Amino acid sequence: MQPRLSFLSEPEIDRIVDGAFHVLAEIGVHIGSPRVLDIVASQDGVHLDGDRVTMNRDLVERSLKSCPAEVRLYRQDREEAIVLAGDRVNFVAGSTVPYVHDPAADGLREATARDLVNHTKVINRCDHIDLQSGSFVPSDVPKPIVSAYRYYLAMLYSPKPMFSGAFGTDDMEVIWGVMSALAGGEKELVARPLALLCVNPSSPLGLTEVVAENTAFLADKGFPTLMIPIPLAGGSSPVTLAGTLVQHTAENLATLVVSQSVRAGSPVIFGGGPSIMDMRKGTACQAATEAVIMGAGIGQIAKRLNLPSSTNTGRADSKCVDYQAGEESGAALTTMALARINLIRGSGTLEYANVISTAKMLIDNEICGMAKRLIEPIDTGDEALALDVIVERGASTAGYLSSPHTLKRFRDEFFVPSDLIDRGPRREFEEAGSKDAFARAQDRVGEILADYTPREIDADRKAEADRIIAAYAAKHGMDRLPITEIQ
């Protein structure tokens, strides 16, 4: 039996999806790019009213049928694919935050390129986090080049697939150039995607010029596009969970129609990050119980539409790495795994995804490992039932520790966390300084950085990536980037 968690029945999912079709047919979406608007308006089933289009159900369903049910991503150093489909579960580090958690600087400070590099080095050692994300928005480079520079640095320092997005339209082309250079060419990149690029429809029901153009750019390339509407229940979407899921689904489907209008068959991922507004504080709470429920609902709706799924649910709202942060991320990451979300994003984040803690990411990595173990079925085969072992040992004083069966099976049967998770006796705890998990994780970050060995990258590919990013930086007045070497 595959452990699974569901919040919606099949009829309830159908009601939400039908509601999204109704919204698209009645009020549609705003499309901020005249060029893309013209492409969509040329499709059968579209009605144009200024820069707003309505879409009938037939068009949306035709577009859905053309989308692949599976997306494959590749590490730079391995042949096997990371699969986003069905019940596969993968975790991705939190991304696109301006601040790094720093207890020595009143809890946070602006992130730099060095913080991004160090964080990426640590991601390499997180065995249960499958994708990296160029987590920080470095403050020591001009804003127009930030997004492309993040891809450049992250892909140099880690072979894991990259997840993030472009802030504009010109940097999308630069990101594409950097990725193509490191992949060995555009054809090679499309055949073996080393990254995901996301677009963020604006709630309620809007695609800005940047979102529309970048969706069209990726569709034209036939490259995977992760759609991430971020409706705020009670703010930019209805206060009810069902109403927010209806609008969220409509925003995804509208973006999907744009993609398929440009190139039928282009891969898309049904994603998002619904949150709720705390009516007392006015904050967008991404770790609230209701956000977790909606995150799980995203997975069920995506499966109903035969699309890969992704959520931002896994973040913490706490301002520091404390019990609240552990509860929020632990509950969300585990729930998303049980909901069988294909791509679960948020490890390492704090404060409504405005801050990232590298030490917390190491702790969250352990949670991800536990979550992956939790969703594995219990083996009830003959060897696992162990009837012969019980007959042999059950009535003896020898016990089971020395049994060959135990020695053979315990590594596969048990998830063994790292020493960040304290399972030792109190004596060992006290001898090590009585440090809590956060202090142990901080120590581990230092050890990883001290032990880092630069990885090898094809010199010609790196030189081409260097040329592209340097030219883009120079265009925006920066003659020397903070980091361009792997060290």
N, C-alpha and C positions, 0 to 999 in steps of 0.2 A: 504494500500500500504506500502511495506517495503522500506524505503529509502535506496538507494544503489548507489555506485559510481563505474564506470567501465572505464578503459582506453583502453581496447582491445576489438575488435569485436570477435565473434566466429571464423570467418575465420582467423583472425590474431593470435588467440591463437593456432589454428591448425597448422599454419605455424611455430610458435615457437616450438611446440611440435615435429612436423615432422623434424624440423632442429636439435633438440636434438637427435632424433633417428638416423639421418644421421651422426652426430658427433660420436656417440657411435659405429656405424657400421664402420666408416672410420678410426678413430684414437683411439677410445676407451679411457681407463683410465690406469694410472699407479697404481698398488697395491703393497704396500711396505712390506706386510707380505707374506712370501713364503707359510705358512700354509693356509692362506685365499685365496691366489692366486690359490692354488691347488683345493680348494673347488669350486671356481667359474669356473675354467677351466674344471671341470668335467661336467658342464652343457651343454646341447645341445644348439648350437647357439653361442658358444664362440670360438674365435680364439686367441691363445696365441702366443705372440712374446716377449720373454724375460720376463720382469716383467710387461708387458703391455697386456691388453686384449681388444679385440673388441667384441661387443655384437650385435647380429642381433635383428631386431625389434620384432620378434616373442618371443624371450626370455624375452625382457623387458616387453612386453605386458602380457605374462604369469605371470611374477613376479608382475606386477601391479594388476592383477586380484586376486591374493592371499592375498593382503593387506586389512586389515579392513578399512572401511570408517570412523570409529569413534574411538577416544581414550577417555577413562574415567580416571580421576584423583580424588583423595580423600583427603580431609582434615583429620587430625588425630582425630578431635573432632566432626565430623559430618558424617551422613550416606549417604546423597545425594551426587551425583557425580558432578564434574565440567566436562562438556562435550566439547570436541574439535571435532566439526563436523558441516557440513552444514553452516548455517549463524550465529552460536553462536560466540559471541565476548567475549574474556577474556583478561585481562591485567596482565603482569608480570613485576616485578621490574627489573631494569637494573642489570647486573651481571658481575662478573669477572673483576673488575677494581683494579688497584694498589694504587690509590690515593683517599683520602677523601678531599672534598672541605672544606677549613678552612680559613675564612677571616682573622683570627688572625695569620695565618702562611703563609703570602704572597699568599694566595689563595688556596694552596694545601699542603698536606704532605702525607707521606706514611701511609697507613691504618694499623691498628692493629686488633687483635682479639676483643678488647673492642669496636672498631668502628663497627665491624661486628655485635656484639651482640646488641649494641645500635640501629643500623639501623634496625635490625630484630624486636626489640621491637616496633619501630615506624611503621614498615610494618603491624604489627598486628592491628593497628588502622586505616589503610587505607582501608576503606570499599569497594572501587571500584577497588583495585588492588588484583587480585584473586590468584596469585602465588607469592611466595617469591623466592629468588635466591642466597642466600649466597653471597651477592653483592660484598664484598671486597676480595682481595687476601692479607691476613694478612702478614705483614713483620716480625712479631715477632715469627714465627715458620719456621722450615726448609722447603725449597721449595718442596721437595718430598712429604711432608705430607699435604701441604696446601689444596689441593682439597678435600681430605677425611675429614679433620678437618672442612672445611667450611660446608660440609653436616651435620656433627655431631652437630656443634653449631647451625646452622640454624634450624634444625629439633627439637632440644631441646627447642629453644626459640620461635618457632612459629608453630602452627598446620597447617598452610597453606601448600599446596603442594610445594615441592622444585623443582627449575629448575637450572641446571648447568651442568657441565661435568667433566670428569677426565682429568688430565694433562698427565697421563701415562697409562700403562696397569696394573701394580700392584696395584695402588690406586683405579682402578675400582673395583677390588675384595674387597677392604676394604670398599669402599662406599657401595657396595652391602651388605656386612656384617652388617654395621651400620644401613642401611635401614631395613634389615630383622629383626634385633634385635628390633628396635623400632616398627616395624609392628606386631611383635609377631611370626615371622617365615617367611621363604622364600615362602611357599605356600600362606600365607596370603598377603604377599607383591605383588605377581603376581596377585592375585585375586582383590586386592584393592591397586593399585599403589599410593604411597605417594609422588612420585617424577617423574620428567622427567630427562633423561640423554641425553646430546647432543653429536654429533660428528661433526667435522668440516673438510669436504673435502677441500683439498688445491687447490686453483685456480692457474693455469689452469689444470683441469682434473687429479687430483692426490689424492690418498688415502694413506696417510702415514701408516707406520706399526701400530702406535697407533690408528689411525682412523679405519683401517681395522680390527684390533684385537678387539677393543671395540665394533664396530658394530656387529661382530660375537658373542662376549660375550653376548650382550643384546638380540640378536636374539635367541641365544640358550636358554636363560631364558624366552623368550616370553614376554619381557618387552619393553615398548614404547621407541622408539629411535627418537629423534629430529635431523634431518639433517640440518646443517647450513653451506652451502658454503658461502663464503664472497668474491665474485669477485669484483675487482676494475676496473670500466670502464675506459679504457685508460691506465691501468697498467697491471693487471693480467687477463683482459678480453677485448673484443673489445670495442672501444670507443662508439659505438652505443648502445642505450638502448636495442634494439631488439637482437643484437648480444650477449650482456651480459646475457639477459634472456635465450637465446638458450644455452649458455654454463652453466649457473646456473642450468637450467633444466636437462641438461645432467649429471652434477655432482650429483644432487639429485638422478636421476634415476640409475646411476651406484652404488651409495651407497645402494639404495633400492634393486638392484639385489644381492648385497653381502648379505644383510639381508635375503632375501627370499631363497637364495642358501643354507644358513645355516639352516633356519627353515621357511618353507612356512607358511604364516599366521601371522608372527610376525608383531606387529603394528609399523608403521613409520609415521612421520609427515614431510610433505614437507615444509621446512623452508629455511631461508637464510637472508642475510644482504647485498645485493648489495649496493655499494657506488660509487662515482665518484672521479677521481683525479682532484683536482684543478691544472690546468696546470701552473698557476702562482706561486703557493706555494709548490706544490708537496705533499699536504695533502690529506688524504682519507676522503672526506666529506660525513658523514652519514646522515646529515640533509638537504642536497641539494634537491632542487625541483625534480631533476631527480632520486634521491634515493627514494623519496616518490612515484614517478610514478612507479618505478620498484617494490617497496614494494607492491603496490596495484596489480600490474601484477602477483606477486607471488600467491596471493589469487585466481585470476581467473584461472591461470594454474593449481593450486592444485585442484580446483573444477572440471576442465576438466578431471583430472586424478582420480577423486573420492578419494582424500586424504585429511586429515586434514591439515590446513595451519598455518604457523607461520612466522613472520618477526621481524627483529631487528629495524624496522623503528618506531621511537618514541624518538630517542636520539637527543641530542643537540650538536652542534659543538662549541657553545660559551664557553668561559673560565670562566664565572661567571654567577650567577643567575640574568640575566638582561632581557631587552626587547627582545634581540635576542634569548636568551634561551627559553623564553616564546613563542615567535612566532614559533621557530623551533619545539619544542615539541608539542605545541598546534596544529599546522597545521598537523603534522605527526600523532599524536595519533588519532585525529579526522578523518583524511583521511583514516587511516587503519580501523577504526571502520566502516566507510561508505563503505569501500571495503569488509567488512565482513570477515576480517582475524580472525581465531579462537584463535590465541595466539599472542598478541602484546607486544613486549618486549622493554624496554628502559626507563621507568619512573625513574627520578632522575639523569640521566646521563648528563655529560658535556664533552667538549673537546674530541670529537671523541671517546666517551665511555672509556676514560682513567681515568675519575674522576666521583665520585658520590657525590651529595649533599643530605643529609637527608632532609633538609628543602625544597629543590626543589621537592623531591619525594612527600612531603605533598601537594605542589601546583599541581603537576602532577596528584595526586590522584583526585583532584577536576576536572581537565580536563577530566580524565577517566570517572568520574561520568556524566559530561555533555555530553561526547561522547556517553555513553550508552543511555542517554535520547534522544539524537539526532536521533538515529537509530530506536527508537520505532515508530510504525505507529501512525498516528493521529486517535483517536477513533471517529468514526462518528455514533455510535449507538444512539438510541433515547434519552437516558439520557444525552449523551454528546452533542447532538445537542441543547438541552436545549430550545426547542421551547416554552414549557409551562412556563419556567422561564422568557423567554424574554417577553412573553405576559403578565405575571404577573408584572414584574418589569420594563420593558422597557419604559413605559410611566409614571412611578411614580418617585417621588423624593427620594424614599428609597434607590435606588441603589442596587447593588448586594452583597455588603460586608456582610450584615447580612442574606443573603439568606441561608436556610438550604442546598441548592444545593452547594453553595460555601464551606460551612463548611465540607460537605461530600466529595467533590471532590478535593480540592486544593492540598492536600498532595500527591495524586496520579498523578495529572495533571502537577504539577510543580516540577522541580528538585530544591531542596533547598540546596545550598552549605553551607559549614561551614563558620565561620566568617573569614577564611583566604581570602575569596572573599568578598571584601568590597562593600556592597550594602546599607550602612547606610547613614544618612545625614552628612554633613561636620562637624557639631558640635560634633558628636560622634567621627569622625575621628581625629579631633584636640584634643579632651579630652583624647584620647588614645595615644597621642604622635605623631600623624601624621606619623605613620609607614607605609612603603610600604609592599607589600605582602611577600617579602623575610624576612623582619624583623618580621612580624607577624608569619611567619612559623618557624623562629628560636626560637621565644618565645614558640611556641606550641611544638616543639621538647623537650624543657626543661621540660614543663609540663607533657608530656607523660612519659618521663623517670622518673620523680619524682613520678608519680602515678602508675608505673608499679607494677603489682602483679604477682609473679611467678606462672606459670601454673603447674598443677599436671601431672606427668608422672608415669606410672607403674614402681615401683622400680626395679623389676627384669629385665624388658626390658632396663631400663637405665643402670643398672649394666653391662649387656652384651655389650651394646654399648660402655660404658666406658672401658671395658676390651679390646675390639677390637681396639679402637683408641689409647689407652695407649700402647699396644703392638706394633702398627705400629710406633708410635712416638719413642719408645725406640729403635726400629730397626734402626732408622735414628738419633740416638744419643741425643734424647730429653727425659729426665727422668721426666720432669714436664711440662705439657701444661699450657698456660696462664689462661685458663678458662675451667673448667669441671663441675661446678655447676650452677644451674639455680638460679639466684639471681637478 
